Each structure stands twice: as structure tokens, then as C-alpha cells.
Amino acid sequence: MAFKLIIVFQMILISIVMAKKTSTPHRHTIKTIQVKDGDTIDCVDIYKQPAFDHPAMKNHTLQMKSNHLDPMQVTPRTILRNTSSSSSSSKLPSQVWLQYGSCPHGTIPIRRPTNHHQTNVRGHPRKVIATKDHSYAVVLTEGFSYSGAKANIKVFNPYVESVSGSQQNGPLPVGDYSSSQVMLRNGPLQTFETAEAGWTVNPIIYNDHKTRLFAYWTVDGMQHTGCFDLTCPGFVQTSSEVLLGGDIGSYYASEITIQISKDPYTNNWWFKFNDKEVGYWPGDIFELLKYHAVLVQWGGEVYSQKVGTHPHTGTEMGSGQFSDPILETSGMMKGILIEENSNPLKRPETLFVSADEWVCYDAYLVTEYVPEPVFYYGGPGSRQNPSKPINGIIATDPCLLHFNLLQSNPLCNTT
């Protein structure tokens, strides 16, 4: 506990210093890439990245490659899964910034923050446990020692409500976001430790409405530590090809593969995007998670000050459609797998479905007659979401919109 308090105090001081920085290039930039109508990316010396400013990283040795399972160590059943995953990943969308250049060997891409982004990143905490400002539709497993998790996640560009209620090209929102992620957690609810990754539409962090790849961590329940991507010391990036916080496009029904696995020799948690190693959360920044996770969660999240209230936010989850196992037009995760004690990936023995607001965002899990679990989730939020009709029906009568809607719950109705 004393170790954690010292780390928290030092991280607060570091965050204050970083918050004073402007949108100038990183001082160790080797090359700069400008994306048309988008991001500015600095290619930074890999040994000069922000992670090494973390107080627990003073004597850290950079690990360039994980000591994770290679194909020769995997069971035949897992090889079949990996083969199918690889074939599907070849069809996955690449990050947009790669169309404009690449970072040289020995550097990593870092998205240059805007002033709006820099001033808001510390003031917009994310909670994994349910609060009045967060709505989740997830599937989870707990009760064992988990050393990894994986899923193929459908990519969408959900509507995120602005304060003025404007559309994608209107004024920037000041708080709402929508995300889909894989998360591993350990520790008590008040001070839990987590590592998570996925895609998000988060205008308060990225200053736009694009669908972006993100990574996140905390060691104190997101009270004082943790951040997105490389905006604070913590995550160590090793890849020169993947941009954390980068635009991954809004290709309808395309997929990305997210995997987080603990290195059994270093206790570092490695993050893979589309089966490529991006980097790792060092085991040294965690107190409990450095050993294992006790909970794994897959699914969608909406943050808004108008969650659990009336009128309800119109921010969408997933595709903005309710769970749809027939046409598969909703948010979807397939290939839901776990690792226990650094053994090969396998199906979770038990899975639990949870949704905070079934009438706004729901969830549906398929486990029978499929090789791996498939999870459907999402929803439009408010019935009068202006972005688009739901399943071809104008959003007026909640009974027409969702066959499971309970008319006694008024939160998702705006009238």
C-alpha cells in the first residue's frame, strides 16, 4: 500500500507538469508526419518515450518482444484458432496515418495532442465499475487467475451526443464518449488496477468524432493515476507501425483483433492489435495486476452526464442498434478467449452477461453451436437519437423499437 501511495503522489506531480505542455513537437522527435485533415504524428526515439518518466521505470530494461507462446507451444486446437484469426486479420482495416508515411526503425509514433486534448485528458476519468455517468453492456468472467484475453471486435462510428445536440460536424462534445474494449482487472472496487484496449469515439480526449484505437490503464480505480495511450508515463510502446489514439477508420462491419497477455517471465502485460505487438504495460507499475487478473470483461461502454437520468443521452453504443444475433448489425465481439496461468488461449468456462440499462443498451451472448462465444451488444440511448432511425423505424414509439423494452422504464424516452 505504501508503494502505491508513493507512485500515486509522483504520478500526480508528473501529470501536472505534462498538463502544462502545449501542442509542440516531442523534444526527441526524429520525423513528423502530417495527416490530411487529421493528426500530426511525431516519430520519437523509442528510448525517449514518455513511459520512462514513470517513477517505477528508473531501472527498467526495454523489452522489444514478448516471451509469449509461439506456434510450437500451442495446442492443435489453438493452432486452428490462430490460423482462422490470422486469415481474418488480413482483411482488417489498417490505421489511416500509414497512408501518409511511416516511422523509421528505432522510433515510435506518438500522436501530437491538441491544446483541447491536453487540458482535458486528466479531467475526464473513466470508471470500469458502474456509476450514474456510465452505462455498460458487457460479458465477463471472474474467479480464476487470468493471464490474458482476446476478441475480434466489429468497428463502428457511433453517434456521440454534443451539448448542443448537433451532429458529427457540429460543435465538439464536452463529455460523452462511446467505446468497445477488452479489459483485465485486479484489486478492490475502490482502488482497482486495470489494463484495457479497444476502439472509441471520444471527442473530449481526441478533439473529434473519429473511431480511434486506444489503450488505457490505472492503479487506483482511476482516481489519480492512469491515462489514455501515451499521454502519461506508463505504457511502453515497441511498434513503429501502430499509432495509439490513431484513426482506424469507420469501415462498416470491419473488425479489429485485440489481445492483452501477460509475459510469464517479466510480468509485463503485452497488447496486440491485429496480431501485431504494440507494446506493454510494465508489471512494475502495478501492485496486484503484475501477478494476474481476477476479472476479464468484454463489451461496450457509454459515458455521459445524462446516463441514468431523464432525458437520457442519445449517444450510441456499438453500431447504435440493439443486439442483433440474426443480421449482425449491432456491436459484436467474437473469438472471446482467455488465458489462465499463461497457458494457451481457450474458451472461458463461465460467462456472465450484464447491462446497466437494458432499455437503452442491451446485450446477448451466443455460446451454443459456435466454436467460440459470440457477444452482441449496443443500442441508441435516447429513443429520439437524431443520428438515424433504428432498424429502419423512426425513433418515436419505444415498443416498436425493441421487443424487450419495458414501458415502465422512462429513462430512454425523451418525451
N, C-alpha and C positions, 0 to 999 in steps of 0.2 A: 504493500500500500504506500509506503514512504517513497519507493521508487516511482510509482505512478504520480504522486503529488509533485515530485521534483520535475518530472517530464512535463506535466500539465503546466506548471509555472513557467518553465523555459519555453514551451510552445506558445504560451500567451505572449511572451516578450517577442518572440520571433514573428508572430502574426502581426503585432503592432508595427514592427519595422517593415514588413512586407506590404502592409496596408498603405504605407506612405509612398510606395513606389508608383511611378507613373507608367504609361504605356510606351516606355522607351525600350530599345533592344536589350536583351540579356547581355551582360558585360562580357560573357565568354562566347558570344555568337561568332561562328565561323562563316555562316552563309545565311541569307534571308530569302524567303520565298513569299511572294505576294499572290494570293488567290483572288481572281477577278470577282468583284462584288462580295468579298468574303474575308477570310482570315489573313493575318500576317504571321508567318511561321519562322522562328529563329532556329537554326541548326546549331546546337550548343555542344561544346566539348562534354563527352559523356562523364568525365571525371569532375566536371564543374557544375553538375545539375543540382537543383535545389535540395534533393534528398540528403546530401551530405552536410547540410546545415543543421540537421536534426541532432539534438544533444546525445542521443543514443547511438549515433553513427560515427563518432570520432575515430574509432579504430576499425571501422568496417572495411572489409575487403570486397570489392565489387565482384559479384558473381555473374558471369556472362551467359551461362547456360545452366538450366536446371539439371539435377540428378534424378529426374523423374523416370518413370517407366518407359523403356523403349520397346519397340515391337517384339523383340526377342523375349521380353519378360512378361508379356501379356498372354492371358489365356486365349485359346482358339475362339471362344465366344466373343471376347473383347476385340480380337483382331477383326472379326466380321463387322463389329460395330464401328471400329475405327475406319475400316475401308469404306463403309457406307457414308460416314461423316466426311471423309476426305473427298469423295465424289460429289457430295452435295456442296461442300465448301468451295469447289471450283466455280460454282455458279453464283457465289455470293458477291455482293457489291463491294468494290474497293472504296477507300476513302477518296473524297473529291480532291483533296490537295495534291495527290500524286499526279494529277493531270497537269500540274504546273511546275513540277520539279521534284527533286529528291535530295535528301541529306547525305553528305559524304560519310564514308566509313569512319567510325570513331566519334560520331556526333549523334545526338538525338533531337527529334523535332519537338519544339515547345511552342504552343500557341501563345502569341503575344496578347496579353489581356488589354481590354479597353479600360478607360477610366471607370466606366459604369460597372464593369465586371469586377475590377479590383476593389472598389469600395463596397460591394455588396456580398462578396464571397464569404466573409466571416459573419455577416449579419443574417445569414439565411440557413440556419441549421436544419438538418434532416433527421427525422426520428424514425427508427425501424418499428418501435412499439407504437400501437395505435394511440393517437391523440385527437383532439377535436379538429385539428387542422390537417389531418392526414387520413386518407381513405385507401385501404388495401384490398386487393383481390389476389390471393396467393394460395400456393400449395406448399406445405412444409413437412419436414421430418425432423425428429429430435429423439434424444435418449441414447445415442451412441457417440463414439469418438470419431468424428468426421475429419478426413484429411483432404477432401476435395469435392467439387460438384461441377456439373456441366449441363448445358442445354443449348438447343438451337432455337433462336428467338426470331419471330417474324418482326420485320421492320415496318413501322408506320410513321406518319407525321400527324399526330393527333392535334386537334384544335386545343389551344391553351388560352383561356379567357384573359382579356385585358381588363383593367379597371373600368375603362370606358365601354367595355363590351365589344370592342372593334375586332376586325378580322386580322388575318395574318400580316397584312401590310400596314396595319394601323399602329397606334401608339403602343410602346412597349409595356408589357405587364409589369407589375411591381411585386408579384409574389407567386402566382400559380406556376406549377410545373407538372409534367406527366412523365413517368419513367417506367421501364420494364427491365428487371435485373435479376441476377443471381447473387445471393448473399449468404455468407457464413458468419456465425456469431458465437461468442462465448461470454460468460460473465453475467452478473445480476442485471435486472432490468434498468436500474438507475445509472449504472456505470458500465454498460456492456461494451465489448470490443467487437468490431465488425470490419470485414473486407467485402466489398461488393463491386460489381461491374455490370454494364449493360448499355442500353441506349436511353436517351432522354430528350425531351423538348423543355428547355429550362431557360427562359428569357432573362431571369434575374441573374443567372450565372454567366450566360454566354451572349447576352445582349441581342438575341434574335430568336426566331421560331424554327430553326433548323433542327433536324434529328441528328443528335451527336453521340458519339461513343464517350462513355465516362467510366472512371474508376473512383472509388471513394473508400475512406477508412476513418475510424475513430477509436479511441481507447477509453473514453469516459462518457459513453452514452450521448456523444455529440454535444456536450455542454461547452467544452473549451477546446478540444483537440479535434483534428481531422479536417479534411477538405476534399474538394474535387480535383482529380487529375494531378498536375504538378504545381498547383497554386500555393502549396506549402510544403515544407520538408517532410518526407515520409516515403512515398512510393519511389522506387528506383527503376528507371526505365533503361532497357538494354537495346531495344529495337530502334533502328533508324528509319523504319518503314511505316510505323503506326503512330498516328497523332492522337494522343488523349485529348478529348474535347473537340476532335475533328468531325467535320460533317461527313456522315456516312450515307447521305442521300435519302430520298423518300421513295425508293422504288417499291411500289405496292406489292406486298406479299413476298418480298425477298427475305432472306434470312441472314443472321449472323450467328456465329458459334462463340459462346462464352464459356470458358473453363477457368476455374481457380483451384490450384492444387498445391499442397504443402510439400516442400522438398524434405525428404526424411533425414537428410544429413545436415542441412543448415537451418531448418525450421523456417525458411523464407517461404512466403505464400506467392506462388507464381501465377500470373494472369496471362491466359492465352486468348487471342482474338482471331477467329477464323483459323484455329490450329497453329497460329504463329505466336511465339513467346514475345510478349510486350515488355515484361519486367516483373518486379516483385515488391511486395510489402515485406520489409525485413522482419524477421522474427524478433529482433531486439527492440522494436518499437512497441511490442505487445507484452502483456504480463501473463495472460491466460491463453490467448489465441495462438501464441507461439507453440503451444503443445498440440492443440486440436480445437475443433469447433464442436459445440454441442447442439447446434441447430442450423439447418440449411433451409433456405427459403427461395422460392422462385415465384415471379409474378409481377403484377402491376401496382403502381402507386400514383396517387394524385395528391398534391399538396395545394391547399387553398384556405384562406381565412373564411371561405364560405362553404367548407365541408362540415356536415352535421348541423347546418343551420337552414333557415328559410328566409329568402330564396337561396337555393343551392347553386354552386358554381356550375357553369356549362363546360368546364374543362374536361376533355375526354380522356379515357384510359384505353390503352391498346389502339385499336383502329377507330374507336368511337362506337362500335357495335357491341351489343351484348354477346356473351359467349355463344359460339355457333359451331358445334361439332359436325354439322351436316355440310354446310357450304364453306366452312372455314374462313369466313370473312372477318372474324374477330381477332383480337390478340391471341397468339398461340405460341406455346413452347412445347417442343417435342425432344425426344432423346434426353429425358430427365434422368440423370445418373448421379451417383455419389461414389466417393472413395472412403473406405474405412481403414484406418491404420496403414495408409499408403499402399493398400492393395489395389488391384485393377478396378476400373470403373464397373459398377453394377447397378441394377435396379434397386431403388430404396425398398426395404421390406414393408414399411408403413408410410403412408402419405395422408395428410390431413388438409382439407380444403377450408379456407376461411375468407370471408368477405365482410368488410365493416358495414357496407351499405348496399345490400342486395338489390334494392330498387334503383340504385344509381349505377353501380358497377357490380357485375356478378362473376361467378367462376364455375367451371365444370371440368371434372377430371375423368379421363378415359384410361383405364388400366387393363381391361379385358380384351383379348383377341388382338393385342398390339405387342410388338417386341419390346417396346419401351413406353413408359407413361406419356400421355399427351395431355396438356393442360390448356384450356380455353378460358379467356377472361376478357373483361373490358366493359365499356358502357359509355353513354353520352353525358353522364352527370345530369344536369337540369334537363327536364323534358323540352324546354324551349331553347335548347342549344341552337344558335343561329348558323352553325357551320354547314350542316347538311341534314337531310331527312334521315331517319333511322329505318334501315331495311326498306327504303322506298316510301315510307309513310311520313307525312308531315307531323312534327312533334307537337301534338295537341292533347290527345287522349292517352293517358298512360296505360290504359287497359289494352289499347291496340298495339302498343309499342313492345310490350314484354309480357309473355304469358304467365310469368311468375310474379308480376307486380302486385303488391299489396296496397289497395287503395287507402287503407288506414294509415299508411305512412306518407305524410305530405312533403317530406324534405326535398324530394327531387321534382316536385311540381312548383312552378313559379307563379301560379295563379291561385 
